[in-house]
Amino acid sequence: MVDKHLRIVLIGPSRDPAKEVAVAGQSTACYGLLSSQLSDYVDWIIVDTTIESLTPPLLHRRFFSAAKRMATYLGIILKGKLDGVLIFTSWGYSLLEKGIMVFIARLFGKRVIFNPRSGLILNDFEKSRFMRWFIPSVLCQCNIVMCQSQSWKQFYQSISGLPHDHFAVIPNWIDLEPFLHIPTQRQKGDDRVSILFLGRIERNKGIFVLAEAIQMFYEDFQNCRFIICGMGSELGAFKEKIADLALSHLFEFRGWVTGSKKIKALQDADIFVIPSYREGLPNSLLEAMASELAIVASATGGILDVLDDSMGILIQPGDAEALGRAIVELSKNAELRGQFGQRARSYVLENHDINKIWPRLLNMLQANREK
């Protein structure tokens, strides 16, 4: 496809997510690129931004880590010719750090592809006057803003006023191979319907709304179990909440799962629930769809670009009653769960397979090669 390897700086969490405790969707995305055939055409220069722990470290530690990364990054930028800089970012301090990296790259005439990947960027934009200036300024400095979905492209275009060709919609990618080995007919040791939550235990992920939903429909959930895979700053408070509601016996906590433990959780589940207030386009959703699970998800962010009522049930963020009704409906209808799961897997196979997406990424990187 190309006459020589591209030299691309990759800024993002790049360690193997199966071997890390502190991982998120960006880790899966970055490591997926490094492990794909794209690496046959790209010489990656990596600035790893893997977080130290699932709970945010103290501010001075974050500053120290960011300063070390910035020094490394400056050395790379000054050292030699590059064909581009690919920057993955989350929200908050991550967005601030990566935005500064964008400005530095442009100051030295480097081509920049910027990939924002968090629904909470909306919170930054809405709640901070500084961010309402900073985010559009960063977008304007990039050569390409890589968006997770069409709706995110529309948002970033609306706040920046940039033309259509400044943006590229590249949907999230996953390596489908591990998930396709999960049996479509679940083999379990009991007849309980299992509902899986996989993510950080934080209020913005809607985990407390899930507790309220279970309380509302308590009698309907006597033949169910809720598998919680995740860690976070609100884990203790959540356990106290379900204890106060006398719901603890319905829950099974497995901690943060990666690799084979994640596959086991997906295999054990019948329904996947993602009741977040805001999301970018969560990889966990794609993994659940690839695992042929029926989905109940909040109608927010890039979820709306992926999931429709032929593959799952969408509810409004924060609506505990709707969440409860949706889970009850699916828990009592195995046929509907199967139909949703089959359609969801087919969709992910067609639209989110890394083997289909990496050539699009290569074309985008080639288009942004330094002359």
Phi, psi and chi 1 to 4 in degrees:
 res  aa     phi    psi   chi1   chi2   chi3   chi4
   1 MET       -  -33.0  -67.3 -175.9 -172.1      -
   2 VAL  -131.3  157.6  -66.5      -      -      -
   3 ASP   -83.9  -15.0   56.6   -8.3      -      -
   4 LYS  -158.4  165.7   64.9  175.7 -177.7  176.7
   5 HIS   -68.8  141.4  -79.6 -157.5      -      -
   6 LEU   -79.2  148.4  -61.4  168.0      -      -
   7 ARG  -108.9  105.6  -62.7 -173.1   74.1 -113.8
   8 ILE  -121.0  130.1  -56.9  -67.0      -      -
   9 VAL   -83.3  124.3 -178.1      -      -      -
  10 LEU  -107.9  118.0  173.4   65.2      -      -
  11 ILE  -110.2  110.6  -60.7  170.3      -      -
  12 GLY   171.0  172.5      -      -      -      -
  13 PRO   -73.7  111.1   25.2  -30.8      -      -
  14 SER  -117.3    9.8  -54.2      -      -      -
  15 ARG   -83.3  160.7  -58.4  176.0 -159.1  169.4
  16 ASP   -62.9  113.9 -176.2   -9.9      -      -
  17 PRO   -63.9  -21.5   18.8  -29.0      -      -
  18 ALA   -71.8  -15.4      -      -      -      -
  19 LYS  -111.3    3.2  -60.9  177.6 -179.6  178.2
  20 GLU  -113.3  148.5  -65.9  -68.4  -37.7      -
  21 VAL   -87.5  -41.2  174.8      -      -      -
  22 ALA   -93.8   85.6      -      -      -      -
  23 VAL  -128.7  158.7  -64.2      -      -      -
  24 ALA  -145.8 -173.9      -      -      -      -
  25 GLY   -59.8  -34.1      -      -      -      -
  26 GLN   -62.5  -35.8  -76.0 -169.6   65.5      -
  27 SER   -60.7  -45.3  -58.9      -      -      -
  28 THR   -62.0  -41.4  -57.4      -      -      -
  29 ALA   -65.6  -49.1      -      -      -      -
  30 CYS   -66.7  -47.2  -68.7      -      -      -
  31 TYR   -65.3  -33.7 -170.8   76.1      -      -
  32 GLY   -61.4  -39.4      -      -      -      -
  33 LEU   -64.7  -46.6  -74.5 -170.4      -      -
  34 LEU   -63.2  -29.0  -62.1  175.7      -      -
  35 SER   -91.3   -7.7  -56.1      -      -      -
  36 SER   -88.2  175.6   74.3      -      -      -
  37 GLN   -66.6  -12.6  -73.6 -177.6  -97.2      -
  38 LEU   -56.7  -31.8 -177.5   60.1      -      -
  39 SER   -69.5  -10.6  -68.9      -      -      -
  40 ASP   -72.1  -16.8  -66.7  -20.1      -      -
  41 TYR  -118.0   -6.0  -56.0   92.6      -      -
  42 VAL  -128.5  131.6  175.8      -      -      -
  43 ASP   -91.8  107.0  -71.4  -30.1      -      -
  44 TRP   -83.1  135.4  -61.8  107.5      -      -
  45 ILE  -114.0  110.3  -56.2  166.2      -      -
  46 ILE  -100.3  131.1  -62.8  169.5      -      -
  47 VAL  -113.0   99.6  179.1      -      -      -
  48 ASP   -77.1  131.7 -179.3   40.2      -      -
  49 THR  -120.6   25.6   62.5      -      -      -
  50 THR   -57.1  132.2  -56.7      -      -      -
  51 ILE   -73.6  153.8   58.1  176.7      -      -
  52 GLU   -73.1  -36.5  -63.8  178.9    9.7      -
  53 SER  -154.6  164.3   62.7      -      -      -
  54 LEU   -69.7  -30.6  -69.3  168.0      -      -
  55 THR   -90.9  136.2   53.9      -      -      -
  56 PRO   -57.9  132.2  -22.7   33.0      -      -
  57 PRO   -68.2  167.5   23.6  -31.0      -      -
  58 LEU   -58.9  152.0  -64.1  174.1      -      -
  59 LEU   -57.8  -40.6 -172.8   58.3      -      -
  60 HIS   -67.3  -31.0   73.8  -83.4      -      -
  61 ARG   -71.0  -38.8  -74.0 -169.4   60.5   83.6
  62 ARG   -63.9  -41.4  -63.8 -169.7   69.2  164.2
  63 PHE   -64.1  -43.7  178.1   80.6      -      -
  64 PHE   -61.8  -45.6  178.7   71.1      -      -
  65 SER   -62.6  -42.3  -62.5      -      -      -
  66 ALA   -65.0  -38.4      -      -      -      -
  67 ALA   -64.4  -40.4      -      -      -      -
  68 LYS   -63.6  -43.9  -75.4  178.3   62.2  178.3
  69 ARG   -63.2  -40.4  -74.5 -167.5  -65.4  -93.1
  70 MET   -64.3  -39.3 -161.6   66.3   71.8      -
  71 ALA   -64.8  -43.3      -      -      -      -
  72 THR   -60.8  -44.3  -59.3      -      -      -
  73 TYR   -63.0  -44.4  174.5   64.3      -      -
  74 LEU   -60.6  -40.8  -85.5  169.2      -      -
  75 GLY   -61.2  -40.4      -      -      -      -
  76 ILE   -66.7  -44.7  -66.5  168.0      -      -
  77 ILE   -61.1  -38.9  -68.3  -67.3      -      -
  78 LEU   -81.4  -16.8  -66.4  170.9      -      -
  79 LYS   -75.5  -42.4 -169.6  171.2 -178.2  179.1
  80 GLY  -169.7 -172.1      -      -      -      -
  81 LYS   -71.0  137.8 -176.0  177.6  178.6 -179.3
  82 LEU  -128.9  154.5  -59.5  169.1      -      -
  83 ASP   -97.5   -1.1  -67.2  -57.1      -      -
  84 GLY   157.4  166.3      -      -      -      -
  85 VAL  -126.0  121.7 -178.8      -      -      -
  86 LEU  -107.4  116.4  173.7   57.4      -      -
  87 ILE  -117.5  120.7  -58.6  177.4      -      -
  88 PHE   -96.6  138.1  -70.7   78.2      -      -
  89 THR  -141.0  150.3 -172.7      -      -      -
  90 SER  -101.7 -142.4 -176.5      -      -      -
  91 TRP  -112.0  179.9   65.1  -69.1      -      -
  92 GLY    61.7 -130.3      -      -      -      -
  93 TYR   -63.0  -33.7  -71.4  116.7      -      -
  94 SER   -60.3  -45.5  171.7      -      -      -
  95 LEU   -63.7  -39.1 -179.3   56.0      -      -
  96 LEU   -64.0  -47.9 -176.7   61.6      -      -
  97 GLU   -62.0  -47.9  176.9 -172.4  -11.0      -
  98 LYS   -69.3  -32.1  -51.4  -55.6  173.5   40.5
  99 GLY   -63.2  -41.2      -      -      -      -
 100 ILE   -61.8  -38.2  -67.2  170.1      -      -
 101 MET   -62.7  -36.1  -72.4  179.2  167.5      -
 102 VAL   -61.7  -48.0  169.3      -      -      -
 103 PHE   -60.3  -40.5  -74.2  113.4      -      -
 104 ILE   -64.5  -45.3  -70.4  171.7      -      -
 105 ALA   -59.1  -43.7      -      -      -      -
 106 ARG   -70.1  -32.3  -62.6  -57.8  -64.4  138.6
 107 LEU   -59.7  -34.2  179.7   64.6      -      -
 108 PHE  -100.4   16.2  -70.7   94.6      -      -
 109 GLY    74.1   24.2      -      -      -      -
 110 LYS   -91.5  149.7  -52.7  -58.6  179.3 -176.3
 111 ARG   -81.0  137.4  -51.4  -74.6  -71.2  179.8
 112 VAL  -126.2  129.3  179.4      -      -      -
 113 ILE  -114.1  122.9  -59.3  164.7      -      -
 114 PHE  -114.2  126.8 -168.4   60.4      -      -
 115 ASN  -124.2   86.9 -172.7 -159.5      -      -
 116 PRO   -73.6  135.7   23.4  -26.4      -      -
 117 ARG  -139.1   48.3  -81.7 -179.9  164.1 -109.0
 118 SER  -150.8  135.1  173.1      -      -      -
 119 GLY   -66.9  -21.9      -      -      -      -
 120 LEU   -76.0   -4.7  -66.1  179.2      -      -
 121 ILE   -59.6  -30.9  -69.9  173.7      -      -
 122 LEU   -61.2  -40.1  -81.0  169.8      -      -
 123 ASN   -61.6  -45.0  -74.6   14.4      -      -
 124 ASP   -55.4  -46.8  -71.8  -23.5      -      -
 125 PHE   -67.9  -40.3 -174.4   79.7      -      -
 126 GLU   -76.7  -32.0  -68.1  173.0   -2.7      -
 127 LYS  -100.2   -9.9  -64.6  179.7  179.5 -179.8
 128 SER  -127.0  122.0  167.2      -      -      -
 129 ARG   -62.5  -39.2  179.9  178.7  -61.3  178.1
 130 PHE   -60.5  -45.4  169.5   76.5      -      -
 131 MET   -67.3  -28.2  -76.8  -63.2 -167.7      -
 132 ARG   -67.0  -22.9  -76.2 -165.1  -70.1  -84.6
 133 TRP   -90.1  -43.7  167.6   82.0      -      -
 134 PHE   -66.8  -47.2 -177.0   73.1      -      -
 135 ILE   -62.0  -50.7  -64.4  172.4      -      -
 136 PRO   -61.0  -33.8  -24.2   34.9      -      -
 137 SER   -64.2  -41.0  -60.6      -      -      -
 138 VAL   -64.1  -45.8  170.0      -      -      -
 139 LEU   -58.4  -39.0  -60.8  178.7      -      -
 140 CYS   -68.0  -25.6  -70.4      -      -      -
 141 GLN   -81.0  -17.6  -71.2  -62.3  -49.2      -
 142 CYS   -79.9  152.0  -57.9      -      -      -
 143 ASN   -79.6  -38.1  -63.3   92.4      -      -
 144 ILE  -139.9  133.4  -69.9  -70.8      -      -
 145 VAL  -101.7  115.2  179.1      -      -      -
 146 MET   -90.6  116.3 -165.7  165.5   83.6      -
 147 CYS  -106.2  144.2  -55.1      -      -      -
 148 GLN   -72.5  -23.6  -64.5  174.1  -76.4      -
 149 SER  -159.5  170.9   66.8      -      -      -
 150 GLN   -64.2  -38.2 -169.9   65.5   35.5      -
 151 SER   -66.4  -34.9   62.6      -      -      -
 152 TRP   -69.6  -36.0  -81.1  111.4      -      -
 153 LYS   -59.2  -45.3  173.8 -172.4  173.4 -178.4
 154 GLN   -61.6  -39.9  -68.1  168.5   -2.6      -
 155 PHE   -64.3  -51.0  168.6   70.1      -      -
 156 TYR   -66.1  -33.6  -69.7  124.1      -      -
 157 GLN   -68.8  -37.6 -173.0  172.7   17.3      -
 158 SER   -67.4  -33.8   70.5      -      -      -
 159 ILE   -87.7  -14.1   66.5  172.7      -      -
 160 SER  -108.2  -24.5   64.9      -      -      -
 161 GLY    71.9   15.2      -      -      -      -
 162 LEU   -81.3  156.4  -67.4  166.0      -      -
 163 PRO   -72.3  166.3   25.2  -33.9      -      -
 164 HIS   -57.9  -39.0  -73.1  -75.2      -      -
 165 ASP   -74.5    0.0   60.0    5.9      -      -
 166 HIS   -82.3   -8.7 -160.7   87.4      -      -
 167 PHE  -122.9  148.2  -57.9   87.4      -      -
 168 ALA  -132.2  127.8      -      -      -      -
 169 VAL   -91.8  109.4  176.7      -      -      -
 170 ILE  -122.3  107.0  -54.4  -72.6      -      -
 171 PRO   -64.8  155.4   23.1  -32.4      -      -
 172 ASN   -54.8  145.3  -75.8   18.5      -      -
 173 TRP  -119.9  149.0   52.5   86.0      -      -
 174 ILE  -139.2  155.9   58.8  172.5      -      -
 175 ASP   -80.7  110.5  177.1    7.1      -      -
 176 LEU   -78.1  -20.6  -72.5  168.4      -      -
 177 GLU   -51.7  -46.5 -164.4  -85.2  -22.6      -
 178 PRO   -63.9  -29.7  -18.9   31.6      -      -
 179 PHE   -83.9  -23.8  -53.2   99.1      -      -
 180 LEU   -75.1  -10.9  -60.9 -177.5      -      -
 181 HIS   -88.8   -5.7  -67.7  -70.1      -      -
 182 ILE   -72.3  126.5  -65.5  175.4      -      -
 183 PRO   -60.4  139.6  -20.1   31.5      -      -
 184 THR   -73.4  -26.7   56.0      -      -      -
 185 GLN  -101.5  107.3  -61.4  -63.4  -39.2      -
 186 ARG   -63.6  131.5  -94.7   56.6 -178.3  174.1
 187 GLN  -106.5  105.6  -59.3  -67.9  -33.0      -
 188 LYS  -125.4  160.8  -60.8 -170.8  -62.6 -176.7
 189 GLY   -81.6   -9.1      -      -      -      -
 190 ASP  -145.0  177.1   58.5   50.4      -      -
 191 ASP   -99.2   12.6   61.9   -7.1      -      -
 192 ARG   -71.3  145.4  -72.1 -180.0  -62.5  173.3
 193 VAL   -84.2  128.8  174.7      -      -      -
 194 SER  -107.0  127.8  -63.3      -      -      -
 195 ILE  -112.2  124.8  -61.3   94.9      -      -
 196 LEU  -106.8  129.9  174.4   64.0      -      -
 197 PHE  -112.5  127.2  173.0   93.4      -      -
 198 LEU  -131.3  104.5  176.8   62.0      -      -
 199 GLY   167.3 -172.3      -      -      -      -
 200 ARG   -73.5  142.5  -63.5 -169.9 -176.3 -140.8
 201 ILE   -89.0   85.6  -48.1  -59.5      -      -
 202 GLU  -137.7  154.1  -52.2  -72.2   -9.5      -
 203 ARG   -60.5  -37.5  -70.4 -173.0 -176.5  -87.0
 204 ASN   -66.6  -15.2   69.1  -77.4      -      -
 205 LYS   -84.3   -1.0  -67.7  -64.6 -175.3  179.3
 206 GLY    78.3   16.1      -      -      -      -
 207 ILE   -66.6  -32.8 -171.0   72.9      -      -
 208 PHE   -74.6  -28.5  -71.6   87.7      -      -
 209 VAL   -64.6  -36.5  179.2      -      -      -
 210 LEU   -61.2  -42.3  178.0   60.6      -      -
 211 ALA   -61.5  -42.3      -      -      -      -
 212 GLU   -63.1  -40.0  -66.3  173.4   18.6      -
 213 ALA   -63.9  -41.1      -      -      -      -
 214 ILE   -66.1  -39.7  -61.9  168.2      -      -
 215 GLN   -61.9  -42.3 -178.6 -170.2   31.7      -
 216 MET   -61.2  -37.7  -74.8 -177.4 -176.3      -
 217 PHE  -116.9   38.1  -64.4   89.6      -      -
 218 TYR   -52.5  -46.4  177.2   77.0      -      -
 219 GLU   -62.9  -29.9  -65.0  -60.6  -32.5      -
 220 ASP   -77.2  -13.0  -66.1  -67.2      -      -
 221 PHE  -105.5   16.5  -69.3  129.9      -      -
 222 GLN   -69.8  -19.8  -64.7  -50.0  -63.1      -
 223 ASN  -107.9   27.9 -164.5   42.7      -      -
 224 CYS  -124.3  158.6  -64.3      -      -      -
 225 ARG  -133.9  146.3   65.4  169.4  172.2  169.4
 226 PHE  -111.1  113.2  -68.0   83.0      -      -
 227 ILE   -93.1  118.9  -57.4  171.7      -      -
 228 ILE  -108.8  113.0  -53.0  -61.0      -      -
 229 CYS  -113.1  105.8  -65.5      -      -      -
 230 GLY   164.2  166.2      -      -      -      -
 231 MET  -135.6  168.4  -60.7  -72.7  -73.9      -
 232 GLY   163.5  175.9      -      -      -      -
 233 SER   -68.1  -18.6   64.2      -      -      -
 234 GLU  -103.9   11.1  -62.9  -77.3   -4.3      -
 235 LEU   -60.8  -47.3  177.9   58.7      -      -
 236 GLY   -61.6  -44.1      -      -      -      -
 237 ALA   -64.4  -36.3      -      -      -      -
 238 PHE   -67.5  -42.6  179.2   69.2      -      -
 239 LYS   -63.0  -37.8  -72.9 -175.8  175.2 -179.4
 240 GLU   -64.2  -39.6  -70.7  179.5    7.2      -
 241 LYS   -61.3  -49.0  173.7   77.1  170.8  179.0
 242 ILE   -71.6  -27.0   62.5  171.2      -      -
 243 ALA   -67.5  -42.7      -      -      -      -
 244 ASP   -62.2  -32.8  -69.5  -17.5      -      -
 245 LEU   -87.9    2.2  -62.5  174.2      -      -
 246 ALA    58.6   44.5      -      -      -      -
 247 LEU  -115.0   -0.5  -59.6  174.6      -      -
 248 SER   -57.0  -32.8  -60.9      -      -      -
 249 HIS   -67.7  -14.3   62.8  -72.2      -      -
 250 LEU   -88.8   -6.3  -64.8  176.7      -      -
 251 PHE  -110.9  147.3  -77.3   83.1      -      -
 252 GLU  -130.2  118.6  178.2 -177.7  -36.7      -
 253 PHE  -101.1  124.5  -69.0   87.6      -      -
 254 ARG  -113.0    2.8  -61.9 -168.6 -176.8 -178.3
 255 GLY    73.0 -167.1      -      -      -      -
 256 TRP   -79.9  126.3 -165.9  -94.3      -      -
 257 VAL  -114.3  140.0  -64.7      -      -      -
 258 THR  -138.0  169.6   59.1      -      -      -
 259 GLY    54.3 -131.5      -      -      -      -
 260 SER   -65.3  -29.0   59.9      -      -      -
 261 LYS   -68.9  -35.1  -69.7 -177.0  178.3  179.6
 262 LYS   -67.3  -44.6 -179.6 -163.2  -72.9 -173.9
 263 ILE   -58.9  -41.9  -62.6  -61.3      -      -
 264 LYS   -61.4  -42.0  179.5   64.3  165.0   59.1
 265 ALA   -62.3  -43.1      -      -      -      -
 266 LEU   -66.6  -36.1  -69.5  162.4      -      -
 267 GLN   -68.8  -33.7 -177.2  172.3  -29.2      -
 268 ASP   -75.4  -17.4  -72.1  -15.5      -      -
 269 ALA   -90.2  156.2      -      -      -      -
 270 ASP  -111.8  -30.3  -59.6  -72.6      -      -
 271 ILE  -134.3  140.9  -59.8  166.9      -      -
 272 PHE  -113.6  130.8 -176.3   79.7      -      -
 273 VAL  -120.3  133.6   60.4      -      -      -
 274 ILE  -137.6   86.5 -178.6  165.2      -      -
 275 PRO   -93.5   32.2   33.3  -32.0      -      -
 276 SER   -62.0  152.8  -54.8      -      -      -
 277 TYR   -75.4  -38.3  -73.9   93.3      -      -
 278 ARG  -145.2  144.1  -79.6 -177.0  166.8  164.2
 279 GLU  -146.1  155.9  -75.9  -74.2   -6.1      -
 280 GLY   -81.9  -91.5      -      -      -      -
 281 LEU  -147.9   93.1 -159.4  174.4      -      -
 282 PRO   -67.8  130.2   21.0  -30.4      -      -
 283 ASN   -61.9  -32.8  -81.2    2.7      -      -
 284 SER   -59.5  -34.9   61.8      -      -      -
 285 LEU   -63.7  -45.9  171.8   64.6      -      -
 286 LEU   -63.5  -38.6  -57.9  179.8      -      -
 287 GLU   -65.4  -39.5  -68.0  168.2   -9.8      -
 288 ALA   -66.8  -39.7      -      -      -      -
 289 MET   -65.4  -41.5  -66.5  170.1   72.0      -
 290 ALA   -64.2  -26.5      -      -      -      -
 291 SER   -84.1    4.8  -56.9      -      -      -
 292 GLU    64.2   41.7 -152.0  163.4  -75.5      -
 293 LEU   -95.9  147.8  -70.1  177.2      -      -
 294 ALA   -73.3  143.2      -      -      -      -
 295 ILE  -117.7  138.4  -50.4  -66.2      -      -
 296 VAL  -121.1  120.3  179.0      -      -      -
 297 ALA  -142.7  153.4      -      -      -      -
 298 SER   -70.9  141.8  -66.5      -      -      -
 299 ALA   -83.0   81.1      -      -      -      -
 300 THR  -149.0  150.2 -175.6      -      -      -
 301 GLY    54.6 -143.8      -      -      -      -
 302 GLY   -71.0  -10.5      -      -      -      -
 303 ILE   -56.3  -38.4  -67.7  174.4      -      -
 304 LEU   -66.3  -22.7  -73.8  165.0      -      -
 305 ASP   -84.2  -12.0  -64.6  -84.5      -      -
 306 VAL  -110.5  -45.2  171.0      -      -      -
 307 LEU  -104.2  133.4 -165.2   69.8      -      -
 308 ASP  -130.9 -177.1   60.8   27.9      -      -
 309 ASP   -75.9    4.8   59.2   10.5      -      -
 310 SER   -92.2   -9.3   71.4      -      -      -
 311 MET  -122.6   -8.9  -66.2  178.1  -82.1      -
 312 GLY   177.3 -168.1      -      -      -      -
 313 ILE  -120.5  125.1  -60.3  176.0      -      -
 314 LEU   -98.0  137.2  -71.2  163.0      -      -
 315 ILE  -129.4  159.1   54.4  104.1      -      -
 316 GLN   -73.9  138.9  -70.5  -56.8  -53.6      -
 317 PRO   -55.2  134.2  -23.4   33.2      -      -
 318 GLY    85.4   -3.0      -      -      -      -
 319 ASP   -89.2   91.3 -170.2  -22.2      -      -
 320 ALA   -64.3  -38.4      -      -      -      -
 321 GLU   -64.7  -45.4 -177.9  176.4   -2.3      -
 322 ALA   -64.4  -38.5      -      -      -      -
 323 LEU   -61.8  -47.3  176.4   61.3      -      -
 324 GLY   -61.5  -45.4      -      -      -      -
 325 ARG   -61.7  -40.2  -71.5 -171.2 -174.3  -77.4
 326 ALA   -64.8  -44.2      -      -      -      -
 327 ILE   -65.7  -41.3  -61.2  172.8      -      -
 328 VAL   -60.2  -46.5  168.8      -      -      -
 329 GLU   -57.0  -47.6  178.1 -178.0   -3.4      -
 330 LEU   -71.1  -34.3  -72.1  176.9      -      -
 331 SER   -65.1  -24.9   70.5      -      -      -
 332 LYS  -100.5    4.7  -64.6 -178.4  176.1 -178.8
 333 ASN  -137.2   85.5 -167.4  -26.1      -      -
 334 ALA   -63.9  -34.0      -      -      -      -
 335 GLU   -64.0  -44.0 -178.1  178.7   -2.9      -
 336 LEU   -65.8  -39.6 -178.7   59.1      -      -
 337 ARG   -57.9  -43.3  -66.4 -160.3  -56.9  -91.9
 338 GLY   -64.4  -41.4      -      -      -      -
 339 GLN   -63.9  -46.3  -67.9  171.1   -2.3      -
 340 PHE   -59.7  -46.2  -79.6  166.5      -      -
 341 GLY   -62.7  -41.9      -      -      -      -
 342 GLN   -63.2  -43.9  -70.5  170.1   12.8      -
 343 ARG   -67.3  -38.2  -67.1  168.1 -170.8  153.3
 344 ALA   -64.2  -44.9      -      -      -      -
 345 ARG   -62.5  -42.6  176.2  177.3  -82.5 -172.8
 346 SER   -60.3  -40.9  -64.1      -      -      -
 347 TYR   -63.6  -45.7  179.0   86.5      -      -
 348 VAL   -66.9  -39.3  171.6      -      -      -
 349 LEU   -57.0  -39.5  -79.7  167.1      -      -
 350 GLU   -79.7  -32.9 -178.2   62.9   30.3      -
 351 ASN  -116.6  -14.7  -64.6  -78.0      -      -
 352 HIS  -131.6   16.4  -63.6  -82.3      -      -
 353 ASP   -76.4  124.6 -177.1   -3.9      -      -
 354 ILE   -55.6  -31.4 -179.6   61.9      -      -
 355 ASN   -69.0  -21.8  -65.7  -49.1      -      -
 356 LYS   -93.1  -22.7  -66.3 -177.1  177.8 -179.6
 357 ILE   -93.8  -30.3  -68.8  178.2      -      -
 358 TRP   -60.8  -34.5   73.8 -102.8      -      -
 359 PRO   -61.8  -33.1  -24.5   36.1      -      -
 360 ARG   -67.0  -39.3  -65.1  170.1   59.6 -176.5
 361 LEU   -65.1  -40.2  -71.6  163.2      -      -
 362 LEU   -61.6  -44.4  178.1   58.0      -      -
 363 ASN   -59.5  -39.7  -70.4  -25.2      -      -
 364 MET   -67.2  -41.0 -175.5  176.9   62.0      -
 365 LEU   -66.0  -39.7  -66.5  171.9      -      -
 366 GLN   -62.2  -40.5  -76.4 -178.5  -93.7      -
 367 ALA   -65.5  -22.8      -      -      -      -
 368 ASN  -104.8   20.3  -75.2  -86.4      -      -
 369 ARG   -70.2  141.2  170.6 -177.8  -92.3 -178.3
 370 GLU   -64.9  142.6  -80.2 -170.7   22.0      -
 371 LYS   -87.9      -  -55.7  -60.4 -176.6 -177.6
